[in-house]
Amino acid sequence: MKIIYCHHAERDVDDRKLRNQNDDITENGAKVLRWMRDNEIQFSNIFKAKEIAEGLFTTSRSVSGSMRKLVNDNFIYKIVPRGTKTNQQS
């Protein structure tokens, strides 16, 4: 199953703002968002965890976990291709 993510969401990260422990975004989440923003033209604003992991030189599993949290916090959208079954569908 291929899950695709889109960066354009309701919230964004401000690089100039200092982060503390009370922020709702993780360090890896900030790296993922920054990479998505910097590469949105090259990838037409549609990303896979594997592509981001290769760009950040990390594992796709860690990127996937960070992206799941970003989706839940409305930083990015999750796009599931039509006809693909997910755990939420019966």
C-alpha positions in Angstrom: 0.0 0.0 0.0 1.4 3.4 -1.0 0.5 6.3 1.3 1.3 9.7 0.0 1.6 12.9 2.0 1.0 16.5 1.1 2.7 19.4 2.9 0.0 22.1 2.4 -1.9 22.0 5.7 -3.5 24.3 8.2 -0.4 24.7 10.3 3.3 25.4 9.5 6.6 25.6 11.3 8.4 28.8 11.9 12.1 28.2 11.9 12.8 31.5 13.8 10.7 30.5 16.7 12.5 28.8 19.6 11.2 25.4 20.5 10.7 24.1 24.0 9.5 20.8 25.5 5.9 22.0 25.5 5.7 22.3 21.7 3.5 19.7 20.0 6.0 19.0 17.3 9.0 16.7 17.6 12.5 17.3 16.5 12.2 14.7 13.7 8.8 16.2 12.8 10.4 19.6 12.3 13.1 18.1 10.1 10.5 16.3 8.0 8.4 19.5 7.5 11.5 21.5 6.7 12.6 19.0 4.1 9.1 18.8 2.6 9.0 22.6 2.4 12.4 22.8 0.8 11.6 20.1 -1.8 7.9 20.7 -2.6 8.6 21.9 -6.2 10.8 18.9 -7.0 8.3 16.4 -5.8 5.1 18.4 -6.8 4.2 18.7 -3.1 3.5 14.9 -2.9 5.8 12.8 -0.8 6.4 9.3 0.3 8.1 8.4 3.6 10.8 6.5 1.7 11.7 9.6 -0.4 11.9 11.8 2.7 14.0 9.2 4.5 16.5 9.1 1.7 16.7 12.9 1.7 17.3 13.1 5.4 19.6 10.0 5.5 17.5 8.2 8.0 15.1 5.2 8.1 11.7 5.3 6.5 10.2 3.8 9.7 11.3 6.8 11.8 10.0 9.2 9.1 6.7 7.3 8.9 6.2 7.6 12.6 7.0 11.3 12.5 4.6 11.8 9.6 1.8 9.9 11.5 2.1 12.4 14.3 2.2 15.4 11.8 -1.0 14.1 10.2 -2.7 13.8 13.6 -1.6 17.4 14.5 -2.8 18.8 11.1 0.6 19.8 9.8 0.3 17.6 6.7 -2.4 15.7 4.9 -2.5 12.0 4.2 -3.6 11.0 0.7 -4.7 7.4 0.2 -5.2 6.4 -3.5 -8.7 5.5 -4.5 -9.4 1.8 -4.2 -6.8 1.2 -1.5 -8.0 -0.5 1.6 -6.8 0.9 4.9 -7.3 -0.2 8.5 -10.2 2.2 8.9 -12.2 0.7 6.0 -14.0 -2.5 6.2 
